[in-house]
Amino acid sequence: MAYRQPAYRILVDGQDITPTIRPRLESLSLTDNRGLEADTLDITLDDTDGALALPPRGARVRLALGWAGEPLEDKGEYLVDELEHTGAPDRLIIRARSADMRSGIATKKERSWHGVTLGDLVRSIAAQNGLQPVVGADFADEPLDHLDQTAESDANLLTRLAEDFGAIATVKAGRLLFVRAGQATTASGKPLPVLTLTRNQGDGHRFAVADRAAYTAVQANYNDARKAERAFVLVGEETIDGEDVPDPTQPSTGNVKVLRHTYANRTNAERAAKAEWHRIQRGMANFEITLAYGRADLFPEVPVDVRGWKPEIDGQGWLAVRVQHDVGGGGFTTRVEMEKRPE
């Protein structure tokens, strides 16, 4: 059986430097994160002969990854933001972050949004940051009566809205996406193909379930303008109006999670509570696999089925939420963290 060799292609400011790097590469690690947390790329090179030049900060690094003899997966573009030279023996460590997250999207702003839809807001932020907007069809026309952005970056604002709407806001390949969380579809609604992972592909695994700490409901408070008082909704197996339940902290509702924010109206409160309830359900069970033979086609939000473990593990549908690819020592491994896929 032929031994599989990892393959990669690295371009710096458009120039292919793979032949120069290949004999010097000690390790390459790419972490692909969910949401608006920047993806990171770390490259460690042997510089015992002192011949390596330090790349400038801000240099653009594009990576493709896979196996020799197979098409490589484009893993995106990154901007060098940190350099480290250590010794002896001398090594050059290059750290880069996803290029899309180095724009003004992380800069704090002071402004208000009034009388717009969620789609309008996402498209406006995308245009201001030189990104192409992609908004899920079920979010595009959602009304936003009034929203304050106070000392808050666009990234934080989008993350906050994503939590309220049960969505994922992320920047990938020059596109700003605001799509349904955990639904394993593209923004246009087309399903992503399910990847199947088997135990004989794995080099290690970890399964955890947190039923003992599971919440039985989520409470969201809101201002009831009609009664001029604060009210609440509870969302769990069924939605309960605060007017019908005098004290949501009583044992009748079990272990209730109370959202800290007070919402402007019942609609917003119920939407946020439902989104948090679904997030809790996805996170009750977690599964992590390290693949002995890396899969460059794995990335966050890809649906995964697994085979060869306990029935309780194989019987779940899983969703990738964080993926780390590592190349070094002649090998290529992938560690994928997953949560329960919504039914």
C-alpha positions as CSV (number, residue, x, y, z in Angstrom):
1,M,0.0,0.0,0.0
2,A,1.5,3.3,-1.1
3,Y,2.1,5.8,1.7
4,R,0.0,9.0,1.3
5,Q,1.9,12.2,1.3
6,P,0.3,15.5,2.4
7,A,0.4,18.3,-0.2
8,Y,0.0,22.0,0.1
9,R,0.4,25.2,-1.9
10,I,1.4,28.5,-0.3
11,L,1.4,31.8,-2.1
12,V,2.7,35.0,-0.5
13,D,1.4,38.2,-2.2
14,G,0.6,36.1,-5.3
15,Q,4.0,34.4,-5.5
16,D,4.2,30.6,-5.1
17,I,6.8,29.9,-2.4
18,T,6.0,26.2,-1.9
19,P,9.3,24.9,-3.3
20,T,11.2,27.2,-0.9
21,I,9.1,26.3,2.1
22,R,8.8,22.5,1.5
23,P,12.3,21.4,2.8
24,R,12.0,23.8,5.7
25,L,8.5,23.2,7.0
26,E,8.3,21.9,10.5
27,S,4.6,22.4,11.1
28,L,1.6,24.1,9.6
29,S,-1.6,24.5,11.6
30,L,-4.9,26.0,10.3
31,T,-7.8,26.6,12.7
32,D,-11.2,27.2,11.0
33,N,-13.6,28.8,13.4
34,R,-17.4,29.2,13.4
35,G,-19.0,32.7,13.3
36,L,-16.9,35.9,13.4
37,E,-13.9,34.6,15.3
38,A,-10.9,35.0,12.9
39,D,-9.5,31.8,11.4
40,T,-5.8,31.4,12.1
41,L,-2.8,30.0,10.2
42,D,0.5,29.2,12.0
43,I,3.6,28.1,10.0
44,T,6.9,27.1,11.6
45,L,10.0,27.0,9.4
46,D,13.6,25.7,9.9
47,D,16.0,28.6,9.7
48,T,19.2,27.0,11.0
49,D,21.1,28.4,8.1
50,G,19.8,31.9,8.6
51,A,18.8,32.2,5.0
52,L,15.1,33.0,5.5
53,A,13.9,36.6,5.0
54,L,11.2,37.8,7.4
55,P,7.9,38.4,5.5
56,P,6.4,41.8,6.1
57,R,3.4,42.1,8.4
58,G,0.4,42.5,6.3
59,A,1.6,40.1,3.6
60,R,-1.1,38.1,2.0
61,V,-0.8,34.3,2.4
62,R,-3.1,31.9,0.4
63,L,-3.2,28.3,1.4
64,A,-4.4,25.2,-0.5
65,L,-4.3,21.9,1.3
66,G,-4.8,18.1,0.7
67,W,-3.0,15.0,-0.4
68,A,-0.5,14.4,-3.2
69,G,-2.1,13.2,-6.4
70,E,-5.5,14.7,-5.5
71,P,-7.0,18.2,-6.1
72,L,-6.1,20.6,-3.3
73,E,-8.8,22.4,-1.3
74,D,-8.5,26.2,-1.3
75,K,-8.5,27.2,2.4
76,G,-8.6,31.0,1.9
77,E,-6.4,34.0,2.3
78,Y,-4.7,35.2,5.5
79,L,-2.8,38.4,6.5
80,V,0.5,38.0,8.4
81,D,0.1,39.8,11.7
82,E,2.8,38.3,13.9
83,L,6.3,37.0,13.4
84,E,8.5,35.2,15.9
85,H,12.2,34.1,15.5
86,T,13.5,31.7,18.1
87,G,16.7,29.7,18.6
88,A,18.7,27.7,18.9
89,P,18.0,25.9,16.7
90,D,16.7,28.9,14.7
91,R,13.1,28.8,13.7
92,L,10.8,31.3,12.0
93,I,7.1,31.3,13.2
94,I,4.6,33.1,11.0
95,R,1.1,33.8,12.3
96,A,-1.7,35.0,10.1
97,R,-5.4,35.7,10.5
98,S,-8.1,35.4,7.9
99,A,-7.8,38.4,5.6
100,D,-11.5,39.2,5.7
101,M,-11.4,39.9,9.5
102,R,-8.6,42.5,9.3
103,S,-11.0,45.2,7.8
104,G,-13.1,47.8,9.6
105,I,-15.6,45.1,10.6
106,A,-13.7,44.9,14.0
107,T,-13.6,48.7,14.6
108,K,-16.0,50.1,17.3
109,K,-18.7,52.4,16.0
110,E,-21.4,54.8,17.4
111,R,-24.6,54.8,15.4
112,S,-28.3,53.7,15.4
113,W,-30.3,51.7,12.9
114,H,-34.0,52.7,12.5
115,G,-36.8,51.4,10.3
116,V,-34.6,48.9,8.4
117,T,-34.8,45.2,7.8
118,L,-32.2,42.7,8.9
119,G,-31.2,42.2,5.2
120,D,-30.7,46.0,4.8
121,L,-28.4,46.1,7.8
122,V,-26.3,43.1,6.7
123,R,-26.0,44.5,3.1
124,S,-25.0,48.0,4.4
125,I,-22.3,46.6,6.7
126,A,-21.0,44.3,3.9
127,A,-20.8,47.3,1.5
128,Q,-18.9,49.4,4.1
129,N,-16.4,46.7,4.6
130,G,-15.9,45.7,0.9
131,L,-17.7,42.3,1.3
132,Q,-20.4,40.6,-0.7
133,P,-23.5,40.1,1.4
134,V,-25.2,36.7,1.6
135,V,-28.4,36.7,3.7
136,G,-30.6,33.7,4.3
137,A,-34.0,34.1,2.7
138,D,-35.8,33.6,6.1
139,F,-33.9,36.6,7.5
140,A,-33.8,39.1,4.7
141,D,-37.2,40.8,5.4
142,E,-37.1,40.6,9.2
143,P,-37.9,44.2,10.5
144,L,-35.7,46.0,13.0
145,D,-37.6,48.9,14.5
146,H,-34.7,50.4,16.3
147,L,-31.2,49.2,17.1
148,D,-28.4,51.1,18.9
149,Q,-24.8,50.3,18.1
150,T,-22.9,52.0,21.0
151,A,-19.1,51.6,21.2
152,E,-19.7,48.3,19.3
153,S,-18.0,46.8,16.3
154,D,-19.9,45.6,13.3
155,A,-18.6,42.1,14.1
156,N,-20.1,42.3,17.7
157,L,-23.4,43.7,16.4
158,L,-23.7,40.9,13.9
159,T,-22.9,38.3,16.5
160,R,-25.5,39.8,18.8
161,L,-28.1,39.7,16.1
162,A,-27.2,36.2,15.1
163,E,-27.7,35.0,18.7
164,D,-31.1,36.7,18.8
165,F,-32.2,35.2,15.4
166,G,-30.7,31.8,15.8
167,A,-28.3,32.5,13.0
168,I,-24.6,32.3,12.1
169,A,-22.8,35.5,11.0
170,T,-19.4,34.8,9.5
171,V,-17.0,36.2,6.9
172,K,-15.6,33.7,4.4
173,A,-13.9,34.2,1.0
174,G,-14.9,37.9,0.8
175,R,-18.5,37.2,1.6
176,L,-20.5,38.3,4.7
177,L,-22.9,35.5,5.5
178,F,-25.9,35.7,7.8
179,V,-27.6,32.3,7.6
180,R,-29.6,29.9,9.8
181,A,-27.4,28.2,12.5
182,G,-27.1,24.4,12.4
183,Q,-29.3,23.9,9.4
184,A,-26.5,22.7,7.1
185,T,-27.6,24.6,4.1
186,T,-26.1,27.3,1.9
187,A,-27.5,30.8,2.1
188,S,-29.8,30.0,-0.9
189,G,-31.2,27.0,1.0
190,K,-29.4,24.2,-0.8
191,P,-28.3,21.4,1.5
192,L,-24.6,20.8,2.1
193,P,-23.5,17.2,1.5
194,V,-23.2,15.1,4.6
195,L,-19.7,13.8,5.2
196,T,-19.4,10.3,6.8
197,L,-16.5,9.6,9.2
198,T,-15.7,6.1,10.4
199,R,-13.8,4.9,13.4
200,N,-11.0,3.4,11.4
201,Q,-10.2,6.9,10.1
202,G,-9.8,8.2,13.6
203,D,-6.7,8.6,15.7
204,G,-8.6,9.6,18.9
205,H,-12.1,10.7,19.9
206,R,-14.0,12.3,22.8
207,F,-17.7,12.2,23.4
208,A,-19.4,14.3,26.1
209,V,-23.1,14.8,27.1
210,A,-24.2,17.3,29.7
211,D,-27.8,16.2,30.5
212,R,-27.3,16.9,34.3
213,A,-26.7,20.6,33.6
214,A,-29.2,20.9,30.8
215,Y,-31.7,23.8,31.0
216,T,-35.4,23.0,30.7
217,A,-36.4,26.4,29.5
218,V,-35.1,29.9,28.5
219,Q,-36.6,33.1,29.9
220,A,-36.4,36.4,28.1
221,N,-37.7,39.6,29.7
222,Y,-39.3,42.5,27.7
223,N,-41.0,45.8,28.3
224,D,-44.8,45.6,28.0
225,A,-45.7,49.0,26.7
226,R,-49.5,48.3,27.1
227,K,-49.2,47.6,30.8
228,A,-46.1,49.8,31.4
229,E,-44.3,47.0,33.2
230,R,-41.7,44.3,32.6
231,A,-43.0,40.9,31.4
232,F,-41.4,37.7,30.2
233,V,-41.7,34.6,28.0
234,L,-40.5,31.1,28.6
235,V,-39.4,28.9,25.8
236,G,-38.7,25.2,26.2
237,E,-40.6,22.2,25.0
238,E,-43.4,24.7,24.5
239,T,-43.6,28.5,24.7
240,I,-45.2,30.0,27.8
241,D,-46.5,33.5,28.1
242,G,-45.3,35.3,31.2
243,E,-48.8,36.4,32.0
244,D,-49.8,32.8,32.6
245,V,-46.9,31.9,34.9
246,P,-46.6,34.1,38.0
247,D,-43.1,33.0,39.0
248,P,-40.8,31.5,36.4
249,T,-38.2,30.5,39.0
250,Q,-40.5,27.9,40.6
251,P,-39.8,24.2,40.1
252,S,-42.6,23.9,37.6
253,T,-40.4,25.0,34.8
254,G,-37.2,23.2,36.0
255,N,-33.8,24.7,35.4
256,V,-34.4,28.0,33.7
257,K,-31.8,30.1,31.9
258,V,-32.6,33.8,32.1
259,L,-31.2,36.0,29.3
260,R,-29.6,39.2,30.6
261,H,-30.9,41.6,28.0
262,T,-34.4,43.2,28.4
263,Y,-36.1,43.3,25.0
264,A,-38.2,46.0,23.5
265,N,-41.3,43.9,22.9
266,R,-42.6,40.3,23.2
267,T,-41.8,39.4,19.6
268,N,-38.1,40.2,20.1
269,A,-38.0,38.4,23.4
270,E,-39.6,35.3,22.2
271,R,-37.3,35.2,19.1
272,A,-34.2,35.5,21.3
273,A,-35.4,32.9,23.7
274,K,-36.2,30.4,20.9
275,A,-32.8,31.0,19.4
276,E,-31.0,30.4,22.7
277,W,-33.2,27.3,23.4
278,H,-32.2,25.8,20.0
279,R,-28.5,26.7,20.7
280,I,-28.7,24.9,24.1
281,Q,-30.2,21.8,22.4
282,R,-27.4,21.7,19.9
283,G,-24.7,22.0,22.6
284,M,-26.0,19.3,25.0
285,A,-23.9,16.6,23.3
286,N,-20.4,17.1,21.8
287,F,-18.2,14.9,19.8
288,E,-14.5,15.4,18.9
289,I,-12.5,13.3,16.4
290,T,-8.9,13.5,15.4
291,L,-8.5,12.0,11.9
292,A,-5.2,10.2,11.2
293,Y,-5.6,11.1,7.5
294,G,-6.7,14.7,7.3
295,R,-9.8,15.9,5.5
296,A,-9.2,19.4,4.0
297,D,-12.9,19.4,2.9
298,L,-14.0,19.7,6.5
299,F,-15.1,23.1,7.7
300,P,-17.6,24.6,10.3
301,E,-21.3,24.0,9.5
302,V,-20.6,20.9,7.5
303,P,-23.1,18.1,8.5
304,V,-21.3,14.9,9.6
305,D,-22.5,11.3,10.2
306,V,-20.2,8.9,12.1
307,R,-19.9,5.1,12.1
308,G,-18.2,2.6,14.4
309,W,-18.7,4.1,17.9
310,K,-21.4,3.6,20.5
311,P,-25.0,3.5,19.2
312,E,-25.7,6.7,21.2
313,I,-22.9,8.4,19.1
314,D,-23.6,6.9,15.7
315,G,-27.3,7.6,16.1
316,Q,-26.8,11.3,16.3
317,G,-26.5,13.7,13.4
318,W,-23.5,16.0,14.0
319,L,-22.4,19.4,12.8
320,A,-18.8,20.6,12.6
321,V,-18.3,23.8,14.6
322,R,-14.5,24.0,14.8
323,V,-11.9,22.4,12.6
324,Q,-8.1,22.3,13.0
325,H,-5.8,21.0,10.2
326,D,-2.2,20.1,11.1
327,V,0.7,19.2,8.7
328,G,4.1,18.2,10.0
329,G,6.4,15.2,10.4
330,G,5.3,13.8,7.1
331,G,1.6,13.6,8.2
332,F,-1.6,15.5,7.8
333,T,-4.3,15.2,10.6
334,T,-7.6,17.0,11.1
335,R,-9.3,17.5,14.5
336,V,-13.0,18.3,14.2
337,E,-15.2,19.5,17.0
338,M,-18.9,18.8,16.6
339,E,-22.3,19.4,18.2
340,K,-25.6,17.8,17.9
341,R,-27.3,18.6,14.6
342,P,-30.8,20.0,15.0
343,E,-33.6,17.6,14.1
